[in-house]
Amino acid sequence: GFEVFEWNSFEQLCINFANEKLQQHFNAHMFTQEQQLYSSEGISWSHITWQDNQHIIDSLEKKPLGLFRLIDSECITPSATDDSLYGKIHSTFKNSKIIYKPGPFASSEFAIAHYAGEVVYSVETFLEKNTDKLSTDVVAVLKTSTNDLVKRLFTDPRYEPQSAPKQTGKESKPARRRSSLADSERSGRQQNVSVGSMFREQLDKLVEDLNKTNPRYVRCIKPNANKCPGEFDSIDVLRQLRCAGMLESIRIRRAGYAVRRPFKDFFNRFRILAPTLVAVGPDPDYRDLSRRLAAEVESRLRQAHVELEEKPWQVGQSKFFMKEEMERHFERLLVESAKNHVIMLQKRWRGYVQRKAFRAIRNSALEVQAAMRTCLATAAYREAKRQLNAALALQSTFRTALARHVYLRRRSAAICVQRHVRGWRCRSRLGRLKGKLAADRVRKLREEEERAAELEKARLQAKEKERELEEMRRQFEDAQKAGTSLTPEPEVPLAEDAPLAKELREENARLLEKLQAAEAIAAEKAAA
């Protein structure tokens, strides 16, 4: 790439001149490649031009007044200095737009409008660096060096200094000044080859070799001057791109159809812009599909009043050619279409998520409502059941009370009826007893009453007798316990008491029979 420093000297001039030659070859090679590609694809490329830097190269090396020719001419002038070179440069190129004075006060500097930009050079040490002579003795010693490289460098005829022919008789006079390097070369004397001439010769051979081959260029760009990872100096990178001539190559590509895509790739990438175009069959015609797709998109852009270049796209034999501006429109429309589709997908997905969430919430709400309604229904049922039970209890109580009241009234009425019936029956029986049996009944009742009185009296007597007998038995037992040897009384009284006891027992049996008979009669009366 071109070199531009704060102080530029003869080395930078040689390097930048070499870059001018290589840039010219690069541009021609790029343009030739573009022409071959467009011709093979059947693309119209007559409107594509490129910038040629031949006028800059002519200003630097063209005979007889090129810059390098002037420097070589000054080098063979005995009294030449850097100032004289500076004056000759400005006098020769005073009307030139390629080589000029950078400012009104520049005393030793001149500027060259290179392909990559302006570079200001200082003429100091130009002559010394261009001559670069070695002593004859030093060259002779280096020729006999044991190092093969050094020996080969100094034995090469191109670099071997040739001395002027020997003069006899008089002392040799200094060579007179020539107007140009061409005059000195045509003179009979052999001069030493300058650094600039050797450099141009090697450069011409390099360009000649490049023209015989199919070169490939690799541009190396340093992201920063600090050699640090992850750091990008945009100003320095832009400067390198400008110095490397990449801007013109980019301009050439942009002037043509910088975007080249196979038909299938082009259609598959941008098919979303034309949904109506569909690849049908096992082997669809992607060339026609790509053409129809581009025409539809172009008509859409023109309807939207988008300014487009003339022939923004063309269809080749195997590729679809498109200008970068057109590709930007395609990419913008692709992004917008993809964004719309993404928004649609997002909308559908969010709708689905919201509907699913709504259904879940609705189902949950229905479950909660069902549970609440169940609780409310259960509470209402329990309340209704409690009220029903209370009502049933009240009804049963009232019915019981009513039934009891009716029952009591009926029972009292029945009792009253029974009383009246019994009274009537008793009165009826009494009326009947008032007949002939009334007296017998009264008599029998009286006898029964008397007999009952006698029985009661006999019962009392029997009890008294038993009490006496018990008392006597107790006394007898007490006497036996006391162990008295009283003479027992005669058993006559006992014998007398035996019939009495028997009689008493018989009397008791009769009284019991009578009592039972009386009780039976009383029971019958009660039953009647």
C-alpha positions as CSV (number, residue, x, y, z in Angstrom):
1,G,0.0,0.0,0.0
2,F,0.9,3.6,-0.3
3,E,3.1,5.1,2.5
4,V,2.3,8.5,4.0
5,F,4.4,9.7,6.9
6,E,5.0,13.0,8.5
7,W,8.3,13.2,6.7
8,N,8.5,11.4,3.4
9,S,11.8,11.0,1.5
10,F,13.1,9.1,-1.6
11,E,12.2,5.7,-0.2
12,Q,8.5,6.6,0.1
13,L,8.7,8.0,-3.4
14,C,9.9,4.7,-4.8
15,I,7.4,2.7,-2.8
16,N,4.5,4.9,-3.8
17,F,5.6,4.8,-7.4
18,A,5.6,1.0,-7.2
19,N,2.1,1.1,-5.7
20,E,1.0,3.3,-8.6
21,K,2.1,0.7,-11.1
22,L,0.6,-2.1,-9.1
23,Q,-2.6,-0.2,-8.6
24,Q,-2.9,0.3,-12.3
25,H,-2.3,-3.4,-12.9
26,F,-4.8,-4.2,-10.2
27,N,-7.5,-1.9,-11.6
28,A,-7.0,-3.2,-15.1
29,H,-7.1,-6.7,-13.9
30,M,-10.2,-6.1,-11.9
31,F,-11.9,-4.4,-14.8
32,T,-10.8,-7.1,-17.2
33,Q,-12.2,-9.8,-14.9
34,E,-15.5,-7.8,-14.7
35,Q,-15.6,-7.5,-18.5
36,Q,-15.0,-11.3,-18.9
37,L,-17.6,-12.2,-16.4
38,Y,-20.2,-9.8,-17.9
39,S,-19.4,-11.1,-21.4
40,S,-19.7,-14.7,-20.4
41,E,-23.0,-14.0,-18.6
42,G,-24.4,-11.9,-21.4
43,I,-24.6,-8.7,-19.2
44,S,-24.5,-5.2,-20.7
45,W,-21.4,-3.4,-19.2
46,S,-20.8,-0.5,-21.5
47,H,-21.8,2.0,-18.9
48,I,-19.1,0.9,-16.4
49,T,-15.9,3.0,-16.4
50,W,-12.8,3.0,-14.2
51,Q,-10.2,5.5,-13.2
52,D,-6.8,5.1,-14.8
53,N,-3.7,6.5,-13.1
54,Q,-1.5,6.5,-16.2
55,H,-1.1,10.3,-16.1
56,I,0.4,10.0,-12.6
57,I,2.8,7.3,-13.8
58,D,3.8,9.5,-16.8
59,S,4.5,12.4,-14.6
60,L,6.8,10.3,-12.5
61,E,8.8,8.3,-15.1
62,K,8.0,9.5,-18.6
63,K,10.9,10.7,-20.7
64,P,12.4,13.3,-20.8
65,L,10.8,15.3,-18.0
66,G,9.5,12.7,-15.6
67,L,10.4,13.2,-11.9
68,F,12.7,10.2,-11.8
69,R,14.4,11.4,-15.0
70,L,15.0,14.8,-13.4
71,I,16.5,13.2,-10.3
72,D,18.8,10.9,-12.4
73,S,19.8,14.0,-14.4
74,E,20.7,15.9,-11.3
75,C,22.7,13.0,-10.0
76,I,25.1,13.1,-12.9
77,T,25.5,16.9,-12.6
78,P,28.7,17.6,-10.7
79,S,27.5,20.7,-8.9
80,A,23.9,19.5,-8.3
81,T,22.4,19.9,-4.8
82,D,19.0,19.2,-3.2
83,D,18.1,22.8,-3.6
84,S,18.9,22.8,-7.3
85,L,16.8,19.6,-7.7
86,Y,14.0,21.3,-5.8
87,G,14.1,24.3,-8.1
88,K,14.2,22.2,-11.2
89,I,11.2,20.2,-10.0
90,H,9.1,23.3,-9.5
91,S,10.2,24.9,-12.7
92,T,9.3,21.8,-14.7
93,F,6.0,21.1,-13.0
94,K,4.8,24.6,-12.2
95,N,1.6,24.1,-14.2
96,S,1.1,20.5,-13.3
97,K,-1.8,19.2,-11.1
98,I,0.1,16.0,-10.3
99,I,3.4,17.4,-8.9
100,Y,3.1,20.8,-7.2
101,K,4.2,23.0,-4.4
102,P,2.2,22.1,-1.2
103,G,2.1,25.6,0.1
104,P,3.4,29.2,-0.6
105,F,6.1,28.9,2.1
106,A,7.4,25.4,1.4
107,S,11.2,25.7,0.7
108,S,12.2,22.0,0.3
109,E,9.0,20.1,-0.1
110,F,6.8,19.2,-3.0
111,A,3.5,17.2,-3.2
112,I,2.4,14.5,-5.5
113,A,-1.3,13.8,-6.0
114,H,-1.1,10.0,-5.9
115,Y,-3.9,7.6,-6.7
116,A,-4.6,7.1,-3.0
117,G,-4.2,10.8,-2.0
118,E,-1.7,13.6,-1.6
119,V,1.8,12.9,-0.3
120,V,4.3,15.6,0.6
121,Y,8.0,14.8,0.0
122,S,11.1,16.5,1.2
123,V,13.9,16.7,-1.3
124,E,16.6,16.5,1.3
125,T,19.0,13.6,0.7
126,F,17.2,12.7,-2.6
127,L,20.4,12.9,-4.7
128,E,22.5,11.0,-2.1
129,K,20.0,8.2,-1.8
130,N,19.5,7.9,-5.5
131,T,23.2,7.7,-6.2
132,D,24.1,5.3,-3.4
133,K,27.7,4.8,-4.7
134,L,30.3,2.4,-3.2
135,S,34.0,2.8,-3.4
136,T,35.7,0.7,-6.1
137,D,37.9,-0.9,-3.6
138,V,34.9,-1.9,-1.4
139,V,33.1,-3.4,-4.4
140,A,36.2,-5.3,-5.4
141,V,36.6,-6.7,-1.9
142,L,32.9,-7.7,-1.8
143,K,33.2,-9.5,-5.1
144,T,35.8,-11.8,-3.5
145,S,33.6,-12.5,-0.5
146,T,33.2,-16.1,0.6
147,N,29.4,-15.5,1.1
148,D,27.6,-16.7,-1.9
149,L,24.8,-14.1,-1.6
150,V,27.1,-11.1,-1.2
151,K,29.4,-12.4,-4.0
152,R,26.4,-12.9,-6.3
153,L,25.0,-9.4,-5.6
154,F,28.2,-7.7,-6.5
155,T,29.2,-9.8,-9.5
156,D,25.8,-9.3,-11.2
157,P,26.4,-7.1,-14.3
158,R,23.3,-5.0,-13.6
159,Y,24.8,-3.7,-10.3
160,E,28.4,-3.5,-11.3
161,P,29.7,0.1,-11.5
162,Q,31.3,0.9,-14.8
163,S,34.2,3.4,-14.7
164,A,34.8,6.0,-17.3
165,P,37.5,5.1,-20.0
166,K,41.1,6.0,-19.2
167,Q,42.5,9.2,-20.7
168,T,46.1,9.5,-21.7
169,G,48.3,12.6,-21.9
170,K,46.4,15.2,-20.1
171,E,44.4,15.1,-17.0
172,S,40.9,14.2,-17.5
173,K,38.4,16.9,-17.4
174,P,35.2,16.7,-15.5
175,A,32.2,15.7,-17.5
176,R,30.1,18.5,-18.8
177,R,26.6,18.9,-17.6
178,R,23.8,17.3,-19.7
179,S,20.3,18.5,-19.9
180,S,18.7,15.2,-19.1
181,L,19.4,11.6,-18.2
182,A,18.7,10.6,-21.8
183,D,21.6,12.8,-23.1
184,S,24.0,11.3,-20.6
185,E,22.9,7.8,-21.6
186,R,23.5,8.6,-25.2
187,S,27.0,10.0,-24.4
188,G,30.0,7.8,-24.9
189,R,30.8,7.6,-21.2
190,Q,29.4,4.8,-19.1
191,Q,27.8,6.1,-15.9
192,N,26.8,4.2,-12.8
193,V,23.3,2.9,-12.6
194,S,21.1,5.0,-10.2
195,V,18.9,3.5,-7.5
196,G,15.8,4.9,-9.1
197,S,16.6,3.4,-12.5
198,M,17.4,0.0,-11.0
199,F,14.1,0.2,-9.1
200,R,12.1,1.1,-12.2
201,E,13.8,-1.7,-14.1
202,Q,12.9,-4.3,-11.5
203,L,9.4,-2.9,-11.2
204,D,8.9,-3.1,-15.0
205,K,10.0,-6.8,-14.9
206,L,7.6,-7.4,-12.0
207,V,4.7,-5.9,-13.9
208,E,5.7,-7.9,-17.0
209,D,5.6,-11.1,-14.9
210,L,2.3,-10.2,-13.5
211,N,0.8,-9.6,-16.9
212,K,1.9,-13.1,-17.9
213,T,0.1,-14.7,-15.0
214,N,-3.3,-14.7,-13.4
215,P,-2.5,-12.9,-10.1
216,R,-4.6,-12.8,-6.9
217,Y,-4.4,-9.9,-4.5
218,V,-4.5,-10.2,-0.7
219,R,-5.0,-7.0,1.1
220,C,-3.8,-7.0,4.7
221,I,-5.4,-4.4,7.0
222,K,-4.2,-3.8,10.5
223,P,-7.1,-3.0,12.9
224,N,-4.9,-0.9,15.1
225,A,-1.3,0.3,15.5
226,N,-1.0,-1.0,19.1
227,K,-1.1,-4.7,18.1
228,C,-3.9,-5.2,20.7
229,P,-6.7,-7.7,20.3
230,G,-10.3,-6.5,20.3
231,E,-9.3,-2.9,19.3
232,F,-10.5,-1.4,16.0
233,D,-9.2,2.0,14.9
234,S,-11.6,3.1,12.2
235,I,-9.5,6.1,11.1
236,D,-6.4,4.1,10.7
237,V,-8.3,1.3,8.8
238,L,-9.8,3.9,6.5
239,R,-6.4,5.3,5.8
240,Q,-5.0,1.9,5.0
241,L,-7.9,1.2,2.7
242,R,-7.4,4.4,0.9
243,C,-3.6,3.9,0.6
244,A,-4.2,0.3,-0.6
245,G,-6.5,1.6,-3.4
246,M,-9.4,-0.5,-2.2
247,L,-11.8,2.4,-2.5
248,E,-11.4,2.5,-6.3
249,S,-11.8,-1.2,-6.6
250,I,-14.9,-0.9,-4.5
251,R,-16.1,1.9,-6.7
252,I,-15.5,-0.3,-9.8
253,R,-17.5,-3.1,-8.2
254,R,-20.3,-0.7,-7.2
255,A,-20.4,0.8,-10.7
256,G,-21.1,-2.6,-12.0
257,Y,-23.2,-5.3,-10.4
258,A,-21.5,-6.1,-7.2
259,V,-24.0,-8.7,-6.0
260,R,-24.0,-11.9,-7.9
261,R,-26.1,-14.8,-6.7
262,P,-27.1,-18.1,-8.3
263,F,-30.7,-18.2,-9.4
264,K,-31.7,-20.8,-6.9
265,D,-30.0,-19.0,-3.9
266,F,-31.5,-15.7,-5.0
267,F,-35.0,-17.1,-5.3
268,N,-34.8,-19.1,-2.1
269,R,-33.6,-16.0,-0.2
270,F,-36.1,-13.4,-1.5
271,R,-39.1,-15.6,-2.4
272,I,-40.9,-14.2,0.7
273,L,-41.2,-10.9,-1.2
274,A,-43.4,-12.5,-3.8
275,P,-45.6,-15.1,-2.1
276,T,-47.5,-15.8,-5.4
277,L,-44.3,-17.2,-7.0
278,V,-44.0,-20.9,-6.3
279,A,-41.3,-23.3,-7.6
280,V,-43.3,-26.1,-9.2
281,G,-42.0,-29.5,-10.3
282,P,-38.8,-31.4,-9.6
283,D,-36.7,-29.1,-11.7
284,P,-38.2,-25.5,-11.7
285,D,-36.9,-22.7,-13.9
286,Y,-35.2,-20.6,-11.2
287,R,-34.0,-18.2,-13.9
288,D,-37.5,-17.2,-14.9
289,L,-38.6,-17.2,-11.3
290,S,-35.8,-14.9,-10.3
291,R,-36.6,-12.5,-13.2
292,R,-40.3,-12.4,-12.3
293,L,-39.4,-11.9,-8.6
294,A,-37.0,-9.0,-9.4
295,A,-39.5,-7.4,-11.8
296,E,-42.3,-7.5,-9.2
297,V,-40.1,-6.0,-6.5
298,E,-38.8,-3.3,-8.8
299,S,-42.4,-2.3,-9.8
300,R,-43.3,-2.2,-6.1
301,L,-40.3,0.1,-5.4
302,R,-41.2,2.4,-8.3
303,Q,-44.8,2.6,-7.2
304,A,-43.5,3.7,-3.8
305,H,-41.5,6.5,-5.6
306,V,-38.1,5.0,-4.7
307,E,-35.3,6.4,-6.9
308,L,-33.5,3.5,-8.7
309,E,-30.5,3.5,-11.0
310,E,-30.8,2.6,-14.7
311,K,-30.8,-1.2,-15.0
312,P,-30.5,-1.9,-11.3
313,W,-30.4,-5.7,-12.0
314,Q,-29.8,-8.0,-14.9
315,V,-30.3,-11.7,-15.5
316,G,-27.2,-13.7,-16.6
317,Q,-26.8,-17.2,-17.8
318,S,-26.0,-18.8,-14.4
319,K,-26.3,-15.9,-11.9
320,F,-28.5,-13.0,-11.0
321,F,-26.7,-9.7,-11.1
322,M,-27.8,-6.8,-8.9
323,K,-26.4,-3.5,-7.9
324,E,-25.7,-2.9,-4.2
325,E,-28.3,-0.3,-3.9
326,M,-30.9,-2.7,-5.2
327,E,-29.7,-5.3,-2.9
328,R,-30.2,-2.9,0.0
329,H,-33.8,-2.4,-1.1
330,F,-34.2,-6.2,-1.3
331,E,-32.7,-6.7,2.1
332,R,-34.8,-3.9,3.6
333,L,-38.0,-5.4,2.1
334,L,-36.9,-8.8,3.2
335,V,-36.4,-7.5,6.8
336,E,-39.7,-5.8,6.7
337,S,-41.5,-8.8,5.3
338,A,-39.7,-11.1,7.8
339,K,-40.6,-8.6,10.6
340,N,-44.3,-8.7,9.5
341,H,-44.2,-12.5,9.4
342,V,-42.5,-12.6,12.8
343,I,-45.1,-10.1,14.2
344,M,-47.8,-12.3,12.8
345,L,-46.3,-15.4,14.3
346,Q,-45.8,-13.6,17.6
347,K,-49.4,-12.4,17.4
348,R,-50.7,-15.8,16.7
349,W,-48.5,-17.3,19.4
350,R,-49.5,-14.7,22.0
351,G,-53.1,-15.1,21.0
352,Y,-52.8,-18.9,21.5
353,V,-51.0,-18.4,24.8
354,Q,-53.6,-15.9,25.9
355,R,-56.5,-18.1,24.8
356,K,-54.9,-21.0,26.5
357,A,-54.4,-18.9,29.7
358,F,-58.0,-17.6,29.3
359,R,-59.3,-21.1,29.0
360,A,-57.3,-22.2,32.0
361,I,-58.5,-19.2,34.0
362,R,-62.1,-19.8,32.8
363,N,-61.9,-23.5,33.7
364,S,-60.4,-22.5,37.1
365,A,-63.1,-19.9,37.5
366,L,-65.7,-22.4,36.6
367,E,-64.3,-24.9,39.1
368,V,-64.2,-22.2,41.8
369,Q,-67.7,-21.1,40.8
370,A,-68.8,-24.7,40.9
371,A,-67.2,-25.2,44.3
372,M,-68.7,-21.9,45.6
373,R,-72.1,-22.8,44.2
374,T,-71.7,-26.3,45.7
375,C,-70.8,-24.7,49.1
376,L,-73.7,-22.2,48.8
377,A,-76.1,-25.0,47.6
378,T,-74.9,-27.2,50.5
379,A,-75.4,-24.3,52.9
380,A,-78.8,-23.6,51.5
381,Y,-79.7,-27.2,51.5
382,R,-78.6,-27.5,55.1
383,E,-80.6,-24.4,56.0
384,A,-83.6,-25.7,54.1
385,K,-83.2,-29.1,55.7
386,R,-82.9,-27.4,59.2
387,Q,-86.0,-25.3,58.4
388,L,-87.8,-28.4,57.1
389,N,-86.8,-30.4,60.2
390,A,-87.9,-27.5,62.4
391,A,-91.2,-27.2,60.4
392,L,-91.6,-31.0,60.7
393,A,-90.9,-30.8,64.4
394,L,-93.4,-28.0,64.8
395,Q,-95.9,-29.8,62.6
396,S,-95.4,-33.0,64.6
397,T,-95.7,-31.1,67.8
398,F,-98.8,-29.3,66.7
399,R,-100.3,-32.5,65.3
400,T,-99.4,-34.3,68.5
401,A,-100.9,-31.6,70.6
402,L,-104.0,-31.6,68.3
403,A,-104.2,-35.3,68.3
404,R,-103.8,-35.4,72.1
405,H,-106.4,-32.7,72.4
406,V,-108.7,-34.6,70.2
407,Y,-107.9,-37.9,72.0
408,L,-108.4,-36.3,75.4
409,R,-111.7,-34.8,74.3
410,R,-112.7,-38.1,72.8
411,R,-111.6,-40.0,75.9
412,S,-113.4,-37.6,78.2
413,A,-116.4,-37.9,76.0
414,A,-116.0,-41.7,76.0
415,I,-115.7,-41.7,79.7
416,C,-118.7,-39.5,80.0
417,V,-120.6,-41.8,77.7
418,Q,-119.4,-44.8,79.6
419,R,-120.3,-43.1,82.9
420,H,-123.7,-42.3,81.6
421,V,-124.0,-45.8,80.1
422,R,-122.9,-47.4,83.3
423,G,-125.1,-45.2,85.3
424,W,-127.9,-46.1,83.0
425,R,-127.1,-49.8,83.3
426,C,-126.7,-49.6,87.0
427,R,-130.0,-47.8,87.2
428,S,-131.4,-50.4,84.9
429,R,-130.1,-53.2,87.1
430,L,-131.1,-51.4,90.2
431,G,-134.5,-51.1,88.7
432,R,-134.6,-54.7,88.0
433,L,-133.3,-55.5,91.5
434,K,-136.0,-53.6,92.9
435,G,-138.1,-56.5,91.9
436,K,-138.4,-59.8,93.8
437,L,-134.7,-60.4,94.0
438,A,-133.9,-57.1,95.6
439,A,-134.7,-58.4,99.0
440,D,-132.7,-61.5,98.5
441,R,-129.8,-59.6,97.3
442,V,-130.0,-57.2,100.2
443,R,-130.3,-60.1,102.6
444,K,-127.4,-61.9,101.1
445,L,-125.3,-58.8,101.2
446,R,-126.1,-58.3,104.8
447,E,-125.3,-61.9,105.5
448,E,-122.0,-61.5,103.7
449,E,-121.3,-58.4,105.6
450,E,-122.0,-60.2,108.9
451,R,-120.0,-63.2,107.9
452,A,-117.1,-60.9,106.9
453,A,-117.3,-59.3,110.3
454,E,-117.3,-62.6,112.0
455,L,-114.4,-63.7,109.9
456,E,-112.5,-60.6,110.9
457,K,-113.3,-61.2,114.5
458,A,-112.2,-64.9,114.3
459,R,-109.0,-63.7,112.5
460,L,-108.3,-61.4,115.3
461,Q,-108.9,-64.2,117.9
462,A,-106.7,-66.6,116.0
463,K,-103.9,-64.1,115.9
464,E,-104.3,-63.6,119.6
465,K,-104.1,-67.3,120.2
466,E,-101.1,-67.6,118.0
467,R,-99.4,-64.8,119.9
468,E,-100.2,-66.6,123.2
469,L,-98.9,-69.9,121.9
470,E,-95.8,-68.3,120.7
471,E,-95.2,-66.6,124.0
472,M,-95.6,-70.0,125.7
473,R,-93.2,-71.6,123.4
474,R,-90.7,-68.9,123.9
475,Q,-90.9,-69.2,127.7
476,F,-90.5,-73.0,127.4
477,E,-87.4,-72.5,125.3
478,D,-86.0,-70.0,127.7
479,A,-86.5,-72.4,130.6
480,Q,-84.7,-75.1,128.8
481,K,-81.8,-72.8,128.0
482,A,-81.6,-71.9,131.7
483,G,-81.3,-75.6,132.6
484,T,-83.9,-75.6,135.4
485,S,-84.8,-79.0,136.8
486,L,-88.4,-78.1,137.3
487,T,-90.8,-80.9,137.1
488,P,-92.7,-80.6,133.9
489,E,-96.2,-79.9,134.3
490,P,-98.7,-82.5,133.4
491,E,-99.6,-82.7,129.7
492,V,-103.2,-82.3,130.4
493,P,-103.2,-78.7,129.5
494,L,-101.3,-79.5,126.4
495,A,-103.7,-82.2,125.6
496,E,-106.5,-79.6,126.2
497,D,-104.7,-77.2,123.9
498,A,-104.3,-79.6,121.0
499,P,-108.0,-79.6,120.1
500,L,-108.1,-75.9,120.5
501,A,-105.2,-75.5,118.1
502,K,-106.8,-77.9,115.7
503,E,-110.0,-75.9,116.0
504,L,-108.2,-72.7,115.5
505,R,-106.6,-74.0,112.4
506,E,-109.9,-75.2,110.9
507,E,-111.4,-71.9,111.8
508,N,-108.6,-70.1,110.0
509,A,-109.0,-72.2,106.9
510,R,-112.7,-71.4,106.8
511,L,-112.0,-67.8,107.3
512,L,-109.5,-67.8,104.5
513,E,-112.0,-69.5,102.1
514,K,-114.6,-66.9,103.0
515,L,-112.1,-64.1,102.5
516,Q,-111.2,-65.5,99.1
517,A,-114.8,-65.7,98.2
518,A,-115.4,-62.2,99.3
519,E,-112.5,-60.9,97.3
520,A,-113.7,-62.8,94.2
521,I,-117.1,-61.1,94.6
522,A,-115.5,-57.7,95.0
523,A,-113.5,-58.3,91.9
524,E,-116.5,-59.2,89.9
525,K,-118.2,-56.1,91.1
526,A,-115.3,-54.0,90.1
527,A,-115.2,-55.7,86.7
528,A,-119.0,-55.0,86.3
